[in-house]
Amino acid sequence: MAPKRKDAFQLRDVAPKLPHTSGTHQHSLTVYDDRSGKITATQSSIPVPAPHREPVSQPASGPASQLQLPDVSILDVSSELDGDSLGQEGEGSENDKDSETDDESGSDEGGNDEKGKKKKRKKRKRELPLITFMDRIDDIVSELLRLEGPGFYEDRSQCSLEGCSNLLSPGKSYRCTDCGPAASLLCKACIVKEHRFRPFDRPEVWTGSYFARTTLKRLGLRVQLGHVGTSQCPLPQQAWRDEFVVVAPNGVHEIGLDFCSCPGSPDHVVQLLRARLFPATVKRPKTAATFGALKLLQMLTFTAKISCQEFTRAMDRLTGNTGTESYPNRQTRLMKRFARGYDPAGWRATASGACAVICPACPHPNINLPANWMEIRQKELFLYWLFVALDANFRLKRKNVSSDLLDPGMIQGFCYILEDSPFREYLLKYTEKILQDKSTCNDHDAIKSSSLRGGKGFCASGMGIAQCSRHDMKRPTGMGDLQKGERYVNMDRFFLSTIEHDLLRKLIVSYDIACQWHLKLMERCNEYDPNVMTSKSPPEITFLVPKVKYSFNYTPGVGRTDGEAPERGWAASNDLAYSTREMGPGSRRDTLDDCFGDNNWVKVTHLANDLHEKSVEAVTQRAAQVLAFREFDSALPAKWTTAWTGMVQKWEANPRCQNPYQSEAKSQLSYGAVRLALAEEDKEALGKGEDVTVHDDVSPSMFIFQGLEIEDSQRLLDIDAKSLGPHSTDLQRARVLERGNLLRRKYNAWTAIQDLYMPSIAPLRKSQIEKGVVSENDPVQTWPLYLPSANISSIPAQRRLVRYEFRFRLAQADSALTDLRAHLILRSQMYHSKKIFTHGTHAITRSHGLLQEVEKKIRNDTALYNHVRQCLVTLGAVLQNKEWEVLFLPLEKNDIRGMTSEYDEQAGVYGAKSQAKDREKVLGHGKRAVSWIWRTGEIGKSIDDASQSVLRIEWCKARARAHRWQEECHLLGEEMRRTIETFRWEKSQWLRRAEVAASEAEAMDPKSHNHDSATASAQFNDLRILLRGKAAYAYRQADIRHQMAEHAQKKRHSIIDKLVPPDTPFTLLELH
């Protein structure tokens, strides 16, 4: 007879309880037992009552014609075993009460109310599986931890394989994680013997504290090809350098493989194929994949649409997921990973955000900051600033399906997404109080969602986030759902919630609408419940936008931070958008939390290498930019640069002062002036009832403006993509790829608006795709925008849109000429500096490189002007406007020259030196004409004023570049130190947990405890084994952090002296 077990498998009724008859029948059981070291099976049987089926009477209120058939009952085996059933203790249960309540209606589908309407049936507890499952979380976590230790084999001193008398000891005890329930603790010889035909299993060795990974190759297993069974080859030939790698369904394995070299044996490729291994090459193969792995890849490619690269990356991570292991060519248990099994209060005591993977390089008080960080000198305080970026993603929508009652989710605010119930209460309380101010700037409405709401049938229009902007990692409790666009009340909550986890003196907050969002932030914070911003010591905040006057490039202390981290960070989660939008609320939150945690962990494992790679670039760029600034400064009059130094320092201290990065010259054709004029026209049309706006938030003029912005982004991306060469670093390539992904999202959002304003473009775009003229696989910078100027001949556009683009193109042409003049002046100054100050081969080579960069900018300015002018020709013909042709003449090669400087004639880019000399001979100095580009547009009070203004701007930019790279070097040095300290702190935390569990296990000596019953003895042993498992898991986690810290330390040691010279206080370069 099988023993009674409280955790016996239970089958429950899915229908209301039916009365049973006294009759019984025998139910067969098979009981498995592995406590003796061997698996035994015992056949047994128990009497169970036979179900009695009775017809259920039809309720009086129901239709008389319907016949109610009885439900088939599933046997409740558990009640016969121990008297307990799911969700009940003693007599009666909550489930039974639910059933009785439901049965009162007379129908399982619910009855009718007094008005005859169908009543919604009350859900029973057993029909809400997650709720019942949550009661067992602590048990499941405990069992997972138990598996980390030796388990039943803890006290075994001899190999578990029958007939083997080898002794077991730490370092000589092995188990296999792929052998399932049959896994035993074996000696080295036996585990190799047992795996002769399973060479791709993953063994572990007991170190005395935890199980560590090892390989069968290290244990001495050799795989012999060309022979059947266990027969040995008399002439074995090792694989090349004995480094043979096999990709199997469970990961990447390095095996010891021998080919057969007997006379008449087939070649290596055939031997591999006969062993069901597909080689990666037919010449001296060193890598192969099992047929099973190839079949798995094929199925995943068909169903999940993954690429081979993604599959390979997954196999690599399945093999080793810490970033410290290296293989030739080549998170799942949340509560367990974050030590929730070590809390006596269980998982329900988990604090908000406690299970998030934190960014090791960010500043965390009491974890990775020095004890005196609050007392550091003012110039170095930027090392301890926290960089936070806000953004929204309107692809992560959710349909209005299921509910929190039916799908509550398991991760309730423990990671990155806010706990739902408190967040909803917050929204109910403050949504009406916090009004959304109308934005007065270009906040990329075309990108911030296809209209504010998620659409019909959606309850979430997207997700908002506040995350780390230096290292692109999600922060604890820094994100949640958006219900209607990017409302301040939502974004405020994400921001305030996440900064509570790290109380620092200053924050650098970037947000693409920070110019609007920050204006009344403190007013809103005072409306909310007490928070960080209303505390006695609120942090100082600098608000930035990744562009214009709020630019990172000109802000002291931010290094080379770009603030675009959120845009890059959405890439992985966007792949889940179509699946998560169909999920219930809890499942969606859990899935996205899991995805974000995985992304963070991948970044953590790569962080040491990434920081090292960035440091190598920073050291090189710092030297280059400091030298370029010195050379440029030395070529300018000292009285100018001294005045400019004071001007820029004054602006850095108070941004309300005159901006040295902007020209004093004002143009009537600037983008801002045109936008303002068109906005006034829109306002006037709206007042007259002549408004033709078809989108709530994007006016026709804004639609054209954003299209031109995307066109400009395409042009710049194309320039940078073409500049990548064979020696470009992975970091440089990644940045171009990330910009392309961001531009792709902007393009897709803008084309959705274009379909409203230019509906005739949609069939044209579809036709071009079908004909293969345009492909989604093409680089995004080549995708056509179909603006009015590009399609007038084939598809006429609204005259209003034509006029708007024409006005913007005039401003664009003026801006292109302004940039061209500025770069020509800069080229003149650099030639002057090169002739007077540059001597020696190295200096001349470097100066020539800088001049080439300026020449490249001149060519780009010229190409842009010619493109814009051609658009003006097309648009002007439709509008019958030729007045602009007097202002913007055709730009010939001979027109691209400086004002009067001889050095511009020596450039030799658009006119060779010989041409310059010939022209001088013919015309003479007295007849030299100034190019028309210097006689048009608004360039200041005089030519000299224009030159000085241009040079000041370029000098300030050169100074800013030198300063930002100097700061970046010190920031990277500090971040590498913080990363190491974070790993060491986490190691200490895991060691503390391990020591507590181990000491408790040691105290539970079986000899000193007498038990009254076998049950008490079994419970005692189970607890002791659990503690051993907890200790083993904690020791293993501590060892992982130790390896990661050592790896990060080696990376830092190799670069730190170059990055931050020792015994040198931090000082930014100032020449005046």
N, C-alpha and C positions, 0 to 999 in steps of 0.2 A: 504494500500500500504506500503510495507516495506520501511523504511527510507534509503536514500542514505548513503553509507559508503565508505570512501576512501580505507578501507582495505577489501572490499568485495572479496569473493572468485572469482578467475578468471580462466577461462578455455581458453587455447590458441590453435590456429591451430597448427597441426603438419605438415601440408602440406603448400605449397605456397598459399598465399591469393587468393581466388577465388571470382569473382564478385557475388554480392547478387542480388536477385530479389526484387521487391517492396513488395512482399507478406510477411505476418507475421503470426506467430501462438503464442498462449499463453503458457508461461512457468511457471509452478507452483513453488512456493517458500514457505518455512516454516521459519518464523522469530522467534528466541528464545530471551527472555529478562529476566534477573535476577536482574535488578537494583532495583526493588521494594522489594527485599527480597524473592520473590517467582519466580519460573520459569514459564513463560507464553509462549504459542505458538500461533502464528497468521498465518493463511493461506492467501496467496496472490498470485498474478500472474503478470507477466510483458510481454509485447509484444516483441518478438525477431524476427529478419528477418530469413526467411527460406533460407537455402543454395541452390545455383543453381549450378548444376554440368555441366561442359562442357568438352568435350574430349580435351585432350591436343595434339596439332599437333606434329608429329614426326620430330625431327631435320633432316636437310638435310644430316648431316654427319653420322647419325646413320643408322643401318641396315634397309632396307626397309621392311623386313619381320616382324619386331617387331611391336607390337601394344601397345601403351602407354595408360594405363588405368588411369582414374582420381583418386586422393586420396580422401578419405572421410574426410570432414572438421568437426572439433568439434566447437560448437558454442562459440563465444566470448561474454559471458554474461557481462563481466566487462565493455566493451565498451558501452553497452547500459545503464549501471548504471551511470557511471560518465565520460565517454568519454576517460578514461585512459586505457591503456593496459600495460602488463608487459614489462618493459624496454623502455617505451616511455613516453614523455611528450609533450603535444600539438599535433601538426600535424606531422605525420611521426615518425618513430622510427628507432633505429639501427637495430632492428630485420627485419623491413620491407625493409631496405636497403640491408640487407644480403639476404633477400628473392629475391629481384629484381636482385641482382648480380647472385644468383644461377640460377634464371629463364632464364637468358640470354643464358645459355648453352642449354636450351631447355629440360633439364632432371634433375630430383631431384638427380640423382646419379652422376651428373657431365658430361660434354661433352668431346669431343676429341680435342686435340691440333692440330697444323698444321701438325705434323708428323703422326697423326692418333692414337696417344697413349692416353690412358684413363687419363683424368685429375682428380686429387683428389678433391672431392667436398669440398668447404670451409664450416667449421663448423659454424652454427648460434649460436648466444648467448643463445637462449632458449634451445639449445641442450647441453649446458655446465652448468648443474644445479648448480654446486658448485659456479661458478662465479656469477650467479644471486643471489644465496643464501647468498653469502658473503656481499651483499649490505644491508641485513637485520639483520646482527649480532647484531648491537647495539640495534635494536628494540627487538630482542629476549631476549638479556641480560636484558633489561629494564623490559620486561614482567615477567621474572623469578624473578627479584628483587621485583617487584610489589606484587607478590604472597606471599612474606615474611611478608607483613603487613596485617592489617585487611581488606584492599580493600574497597569494597562498604559499609562495615559494620563499618567503622571507627567512624562515628558519631552516631551509634546506641547505645542507652542506655538501651534497653530492649531486652530480649530474642527474637530471630527471629522465634521461633516456634509458629505457630498460636494458640492463646488461652492462651499463657503463658505471664504473666505480670512481671516475675522476672527481676530485674535490673541487668545489666552487669557492671562489674568494673574489673580493673586489678587483676588477680588472681582468678577471678570468671567468666571468659569468655573463652569458649572452642570451638574448631573446630576439624574436623576429616579430615586428609589428604587422607584417603582412600574412602571418600564418593564422590569424583569427583566434577562435576559441581554443585551437590546438596548440597555441604558443606555450612553450615551457621554458624553464631556465636551464640552459645547456652549457656544456663546456665548449671550448674552441673546436676541438676535433669533431664533436657530435653535430654542432650547428653547421659546420662545413659539409659534413657527410649528408645531413638532412637536406641540404640545399644544392646538391649536385645537379638537380634538374630544375632548380628554381633560382637561377643566378641573378634575377632582377628583384629579389626581395631585399628589404631594408633592415638589417640587424642593428641591435643596440647592445652596448656593453654597460654593465653595472659598475659604476666607479666607486661605490661605497656610499655615495650621497644621492646620486641620480643616474638615470640611464642616458648615456651619450650616444650620438650616432656614430656608426662605423660602417665599413663596407665589407662585403664578402671577399673582395680582392685583398684587402688588408689582412683578412683572416687566413688567406692562403688558397682560396678557391680559384681553380683554373678551369676555363671552358675550352674543351677540346673539340675542334671541328673535324669533319671528314671521317669520323669513326662512330659506330653505333654503340649506344649504351655507355657502359663504363670502361670499355676497352681502351687501353692506352696506345698512343701513337709512338712508334719507335723513333720517329724523326719530327718532333714538334717544332714549329717555328713561331716565335712570339710575334705579335702585332708590332708594327713600327713603333719603336721606343717604348713598347709595352704600355701605350696610352690609347686604349680602345674605348670609345664612348658609345653607349647604346641609349636611344630614346625609347622608353617603354611607357605604357599607360600610367604608371605610377611615378614617373619622374625620369631624370637623367642619371645614368649609372656609368661609372668607370669600372670596367671589368678586366680581369686577367684572361686574355684570349690567345689561344694557340691555334695556328693553322696547321694543316697536315701537309707535309712535304714528302710523303712517300712516293716512290716511282708510280706514275700513272694517275696521281691524284689530280682532281680538277683545280682550276685556278681559284684564287681567293674569293672572287665575286660569286662563283658558283657555290663554293663551300658556305658562304654566308646565306645565300638564298635557300640552300637546302636546310639550313638551320632556322629558316623563317625570319631572317634578318635581311633588310633591304639596305644595301650600302649607299653612302652619300656620294661616292665616286667610284669609278671602275679602275682607277690607278692608285695602288697602294692605299686601300681604304683604311681609315682610322675611326670612322663614325658610321653608325647604322641605326636603323629604326626597326622595331619589331613590327610584324604584320598587324598586330593588334593596335599599336600606336597609330599606324597609317590608317587603319579602318576607323579609329576614333576621330582622327583629324578629318577624314572624309565626311563622317556623319555630322560633326560639329560645323563643318563648312556648309553642308546642305541645310542644316536646321538653324544653327545659331549665327550663321554668316560671319564666322570669325576667319581671320587670315592666318596663314602659316606662321607669320611673325608673332602674332598674338598667342598662337598655340605653343610655339617654342618658348616664349616668355613665361607662359603659365607653367610649362614643364620645368623650367629653370627654378621658378619660385616654389614649386611643389617639392623640388629636391632640396633646396636650401633657401630659407626665407629670412635670413638675418643680414645679408649683405657682406658677411665676413668670410664666406666660403667661396672657393674658386674651383670651377670644374672646366676641364678642357672643352672649349667651344660650347660651350653650352649656356585666417583670422576668424579663424572660423569660430572658436569657442570663446565668446566675449567675456562672460563672467569669470571663466577660468583664467583668462589672460590678465585680467585686472584684479586678481587676488580677492574676488568677492567670496570665494570659498573659505577664506581665512577670517572673515568677520563673523563673530558669534551670532550677531543679529541677522545674518543671512543677506540675501540679495535685496530684500526690501529696504535695508538700511543704506543702500547705495546713494551717495550724494549726487546732486545735479552735476553733470559733466564729468563725473569721476572716472568713467570708462573711455574717455576720449584719449586718443594718442596725441600727446602734447608735442609741440615743436621744441626740440632740444636746444635750438640755437637762439630762440627768443628769450628775453629776460624773465626769469621766474624768481621772485624773492624767496629766500629760505631754501632754494634748490641749487641755483647756479650763479648767483651773484655774490661778489666778495662782501665780507662783513662790513666794510666801510664804504659801500657804494653810495650811500647818501652824503658822504663827506668828500667826494671826489671834486677836483677843481672844475670850475665852470666850463672851461674849454673842452673837457672830456666827458661832460654829462651826456652828450649825444650817444655815447656808447651804450647807455642804459635806457634809451627810449624804446617804446613799444610801437611798432608799425602795424596799423589796422586798416584794412580796405573794406569798403561796403559796395555791394552790387546786388543786382537782381537777375534772375533767370526765368524767363517766361516760357521756356520749353518744358519745365518740370511741372506741368499742370496735373490736376487730378479730377477725374469725373466724379459726379455726385452718386457714388455707389457705396453700398454697405454703410456702416456706422461704427462709432467707437465702442458701442455696446457689443456688436457682433465681431468686431475686429479691433480689439484694444491695443494690440502690439505688445511686444516684450520689452523693448528698450524705451523706457518712459522718462525721457529727458536725461538719460545717463551719459549720452555722448554729445552729439553736435546739434541735433534738432531739439528745440524746446519741448518740454512736456506739454501735451495738448490741453489738458483741462485748465491749468492755471493761465495758459496763454489765451484761451477762449474767454475766460473770465476777465482778463486784462482788456481784451478787445471790446467786450461788452461795456466795460466801465468807461473806457477813454475814447472810443472811436468817434462818438458824437462831440466830445469836448475838444478834441484836437482837430482843428480845421486844416485842410490842405491848401497852402498858399499857391496861387497861380504862378507858375514859373515864368520868369522874364528872360531866361536865357535858352540857348539851344541845348536842351537836355536829352537829345537823341530820342525823341518820341517815337521815331520810326523803329528804333531798336527796342525800346522799352515796351514792347509788346504790341501785337496786332490789336489795337484798341485796349483800353485799360482792363476790361473784364476778361475772364478766361473764356467766355463764350457760353452759349446755352448748354446746360447739362454739366457744367464744370463748377465745382465748389472751391477750387484753388486755382488761381490764375498763374501761379508760379511759386518760386521760392526766393527769399531774400537772405543775405548772408553778411556777416562781419567776420573777416578772417585775417590771418597773418599775411601781410603784403610783402615781406622780405623773402619768405621761403615758401609761399604758396601752400600753406597748410590750413586746414579747417580748425577753428578754435572751439573750445567747449561751449555748448549752449549758445552758439552764435548764429543760428539760422532757424527758419520756420516758414510757414506758408504765407503767401500773399493772397488776399481775397479780391482786391480791386486795385490793380496797379501797384505802384511803388509808394504806398502811403507812408507818411512820416511816422504815424503811430506804430506801424509794423517795424520799420527800419530802426526806430529809436529803441524798441524793445530788444532787438537782436544786438544792437551796439551796447546798451547798458548791461545786458545780461552777461555778455562775454568778457567785458573789461573788469567785472567784479572778481574774476579768477586771478588777476595779476594787478595788484595795486601799485602803480608806478607813478613817478613824478610828472612824466610828460608822455603824451601820445602824439603820433603823427598819423592823422586820419585822412585817407584819400577816398574820394567818392566822386563819380563823374558829375554829380549835381551838388557838390559840397558848397558851391557858391550860393546856393539857395537854401539847402538843408540846414546849414549851420547858423543862419541868421537868427532864428528864434529857438535854437536848441535849448538854451538854458530856461527860457520861458516854459517850454514844454516839460522839461525835467522837473520844474517846480510843481507842475500839475500832477505828475505821477507820484506813486508811493515813494517813500525815501529810497534814494539810490546813490550811486557813487558820486554823481555830479552835484548832489545836494548835501554831501557829507561835509565835515569840518575841513577836510583837506582834499578838495577835488583836484584831479590831475590837470595840468596845463595842456592845452590841445592846439596843435597847428593843423589847419584844414588845407588840404591840397587837392588839386585836380591834375590828372596826368597831361596837362597842356597849359597854355597861355600864362596869365599872370600868377596862377597858383601852381606853376610848374615845379616839379621836383628838381629840374636841372639848375634852378637858380636859388634853391632853398638851402641854407647852411645846415649841415649836420645829417643830411639824409643819404649821403654817399651816392651810389648809382641805383637806388631804388626807383622803380618806374611806376609803381602803383597799379599795374595792370594784372596783378596776380589773380584776382577773381575771374577775369575773362579767360585766362588760361586754365584755371582750375575746374571750369564747368565741362571741359571736354569729355572726361570719363563718365560723369553722371548723365550727360546728355544722351549717351548711348542707351540709357535705361528709360528715357522719357516715354517711349511708346508703351513699354510694359508697365511702368509704375502708374501711368495715368489711369489704367484699368483696375488698379488694386484698391482694396479697402484702406482706410486711413492708417491703421496700425501696421499692416504689411508694408505699405509704401514707406512709412517712416523707418521701419526696421531695415528694409532693403537699402534705402539711401544712406542711413547711418552706417550700415555695413560697408557700402561702397566708399564712403568718405573715410572711414577708418582704415580700409585697405589702402586707399590713396596716400593717407598720411604715413602709414607704416612703410610703404614703398619709398617715400621720400626720406623717411628716417634712416632706412638702410642705405640709401645712396647719399646721405647728407655729407658725410666726411669726404667722399670723392667729389661731390658737387662743389663744396666750399673750397676744396683744394684747387679744382679746375678754375673756379672764379678768382682765386688768389693769384694763380699764375698769370691770368689775364690782367688782373688789377696791378700787379707789380710792373708789367710791361707798359700798360697804359699810363700809369702814374709817371714813369720816367719820360714817356713820350710827350704827355700833355704839359708837364712842368717845363721841359726843355722848350716846347713850342711857345709857351707863354713867355718864358724868358727872352727868347729870340724876338718875338713880336714886340715885347715891351721895349727892348733895347733899340728897336728901329724907330721908335716914336719919341717926340719931344717930351722931356721929363715933366715940363709944366702941365702938359695935357694929362699924362698918366697919373700924376699926383692929384690933380683935380678929379679925375675919374675914380680914383681909389676912394677919396672921401665921399663922392657921390654914391657909389655902390654900397659902401659900408653904412651910410646913412639910410639907404633904402632897405638893406637887410635888417637893420634895427627897427625900422618903421616902414612897412610896405605902402603907407599912404603918401610917402614922399615921392618925388619924381622918379619914375622908373628908368634906370639907365639902359635897360635892354630895349627900349622903344624909342623910335625916332620922334623928334619934336615936329617934324613935317607932317602936315595933315593933308590927306587926299580926299577929294570929293567923291572919288571912285572906289573907296575902300569897301571891303565886304560889309563892315559894320554900318557904314553910311547907306549902302544899298539896301541892306536888310531893314534898317530903320525906315527908309522911305517906302519900301514895299509894305511893311507892317502898317504904316499910316494909310496907305491905299486900301489895304484889307479892312481896316477899321472904318474908313469912309464908305466902302462898298457895303459893309455890314449895316451901317446906319441908314443907307438908302434902300436896304432890302435887296441889294444886287449880289449878295454873297453866293459864291458857287462852291463853297467848301463841301467836300464829300467825306471828310474824315474829321472826327471830333477834335483831334489834337494836333493834326498836321495840316497846315494851310497849304495852298498851292505854292506860294513862294518858299515855304519851309521845305516842301517836297523837292523842289528844284535845288535848293541850297544843299540839302543832305545828299542828293545825287551827285552834286559836284564834289562834296567832301569825300564820298566813296571813290569817285574818279581820281581824286588827288591821292588817296591812300593806295589805290591800285598802282599809280605811277611810282610812288616812293617804294612800295614793296617790290615792284619789278626792278627798280634800280638796285636795291639791296640784294635781291635774289641773284641777279646777274653778276654782282660783285663777289659772290661766293666762289672760291677756287678750290683746287684739289687739296690745299693746305689749310682750309678753313676748319676751325674746331667744331666739335659736336655742339658746344654751347652756342656758337654763332649760327649754326644750321637750325638748332632748336628754336632760337628766337625768331628766325624768319618763318619757320613752320607755324609757330604760335601766332604770329601776326597774321598769317594767311588764314588760320582757323577763325580768328576774331573777325577778319574782314569778310569771311564767308558768311558768318552769322549776320553781320550788318547788311550784306548784300541781300540775303534771303528776306530779311525783315523789310528792307526798303522796297523790294519788288512787289511785296504784298500791298504796299501803299500805291505803287505805280499802277497796279491792276485797277485801282479805283479811279485814278486821275487820267490814265491813258489805257482804257480797256482794249483798244485795238492792238496793243503791244503783246498781250497774252497769247493770242494765236500765232503771232510772228515768232515769239520766243519758243513756243512749242514746236513749230515747224522747223526752226533752225536746229533744235535738239534732235528731232526725228530724222532730219537729213544728215546729221552728223557734223554739221557746220560748227556747232557748239556742243561741248560735252562737259558733264559734271566732273570728269576726271582731269580736265584741263586746269592749269594753274588759275586761281581765282582772279589774279591780276589781268587775265586775258578775257574774262567774262564781259560781254557787252552790256551796257547800261540802257541803251535805246532811248537816250535823251532826245528832246525835240530836234536838236541840231544834227543828229545822226540819221533821222528817218523822215525828214520833211519831204524828200522827193518821192518816197514810196508810201508813207503813212502820214498824212498831215495831222498836226497836233493842234490843240486849242490855241488860238492866237494869244490868249492870256499867258499860257505856259511859255510860248515862244518869246513873248516880251520879257517875261521874268528871267528866262535863261540869258537873253541878250543883255539885260542889265547886269547880271552877275558875271557874264563873260567879259564885259568892259572892265569891271573891277579886277577880274582875274588877269587880264592883259596888263593893266596898270601895275599890279603886284609883281608880275613876272618881270616887267621892265625895271622896277625898283630893285628886285633881287639881282638882276643882271648888272645894274649899275654898281650895286654894293660889292659884288664879287670882282668887277673890273677894278674898282678902287683898291680892293684888298690885294689883287694881283699886282697892281702897280707898286704898292707899298712893300710887298714881299720881294719883288725884283730889286727895289731900291735897297732893302735890307741885305739881300743876298750879295749884291755887288760891293757893299761897304763893309759888312761885318762878317760874312761867311768865308772862312779859309780852311783849307785842309780837306782831304778826300771824304772823311766821314761826315763832316758838317755840310759839305756841298751835296753829298748824296741825300742826306736827310732833307735839306732845303729843297732839293729837286722833287722829293716825294711829296712834300707839303704843297708845292706849286702844282703838282699833278692833281692833287685833290681839288684845288681851286679851279683848275681847268675843267675838271669833271663837272663841277657845279655850274660853270659857265655854259657848258654844253647842254646840261639839263635845263637851265633857264631858257636857253635858246629854243630847245625842242618844245618846251611848254608854251612859249610865246607863239611859235609858229602854229601849234595845234589850236590854241585859243583863237588866233586870228582867223584861221580857216573856218572855225565855228561861227565867228562873227560875220564872215562873208556870207555863209549860208543863211543865218538868221536875219541879217540885214536885208538880204534880197527879199525875204518874205515880208518883212516890215517896211520895205522900201525906204530904208534909212542908210544913207551913205556919209553922213556927217562925221561919223567916227573915223573914217579912213584918213582924214587930215591929221588926226592925233596918233593913230597907230598904223605906221607905214610898214611895208614889207621889210623884213629884217634880213639883209644880205650879209655875207661873210665880212665884207669890208666895213660894215657898220659896227661890228663888235670890237670896239677898241676903246681905250681910255680917253680921258678928256684931252690932255696935252702931253702926257708923259711918254718919254721915249722908251721906257721899259715895257710898256704894253705892246709896242711895235716888235719887241724882241720875243714875244711869247711864242710866235710861230705856230699857233694852233689853228687859227682861222686865216692866217696869212703868213707865209714864210718870211724869213729875214730878208731874203733877196727881194721879195715883193715890196717890203717896207723900204729898203734902200732905193729901189727903182722909183717908188712913188716919191721919195724925198728928192731924188735927182730931178724929177720932172716938175714937181710943185714947188720945192724949196720950202724953208721954214715959214716964209712970209705968206704962203698960199695954202698952208695946211688947214683943212676944214674940220670943225668939230662934228662928230657923228650926230645924227638927228636924235639919237636916244638921250642925249644930254640936253635937248632943247624942248622936251615934252614932259608932261606930268608935273607933279608937285615935288620938287627936290630941295626945298628950303629957300632961304633968303638969297643964297649965292652958291656958286660951285664949291667954294672953300668950306662954307658951313655944311653942305651936304657931305663933303669928304670927311670932315671931322666927326659928324654924327655917325656915319657908317663905320669909321674906324673905332669910335668909342664903343659901339655895339659889339663889334667883333672882338675888341680888347676885353670887354666885360665877359663875353662868352668864353674866350680863351682862359680867363682867370677862373670862371666858374667850373670849366672842365678840369682844370688843374686841382681846384679845391675838392670837387666831388670825388675824384679818383684818390686823392690823399685820404679823404674821409673813408672811402670804401675800403682801403687797405686796413685801416685801424678797425673798422666795423667787422671785417672778415676775420681779423685776428681775434677779436673779442668773441665773435660767434663760434669760432672753432674751440676756444677755451670753454665757452658755455656748453657746447655740445658734449665735450668730454666730461664736464662736471655733472651734467644731467644724467649721462649714462652711469657715472659712478654713484650718484645719489640713488638711482633706480636699483642699482646692484645692492647697495646697502639696505634698501627697503626689502628686497627679496631675501637677502641673507637673514635679516631680522625675522621675517616670517618663517623661513626654513628652520632657524634655530629654535623658535618657539614650538613649532610642530614636532621637530626632532626630540626636543627635551620632554615634551608631553608623551611622545611615543616611548622614550626610554624609561619614563617613570611608570609606565604600564607593564610591569614585569609579570608575566603569567604565573610565575612561581609564588609570588607574594600576594596573589589574589585568589581567594576561594569563592567559588560560585555555587549558588544553591541549585541551579538547574542548567541543563544543556543550553537552553535559550539564552540565559544570562552569559554563559561562557561564549556562545557564538556572537552575541552583541559586543562583548568585550574585545574579542579578536577582530571583529569588523572595524571597530573604532580604532584599534591599534594599527591595522592595515591602512585605514584611511589617513591617519596621521603620517604614516610612512610615505604614502602617496603625495600628501601635501608637501612634505619636506622635500621629496625628490623633485617635484615640479618647481618649487621655489629655488632649489639649488640649481636646476637647469636654467631657469630664467636669469638667475644671478650670473651664471657663467656666460650666457649670451650677452648680457650687458657688459661683462668684463671684456669679452672679445671685441665688442663694438667700441668700447672705450680705448682699448689698446690700438685698434685699427685707426681710430680717429686721432689718437696721440701720435702715431707714426706719420700720418698725413700732415698734421700740424707741425711736427718737428722738422719736416723736410722743407718747409717754406717760411716758417715764422720769422726767422732772422731777416729775410728779404722783405717780408710783408711789414713787419714792425721792428725796425732796428732796435736792438737792446740798449737800455740806458739812454734813450732819446725821447724827451718829452714831446708830446704831440703839439705841433704848431703848424698852422696853415701858412703857405707861402704868400707873403706880401712883399712887393718890391718897392713900395713907397709908403 
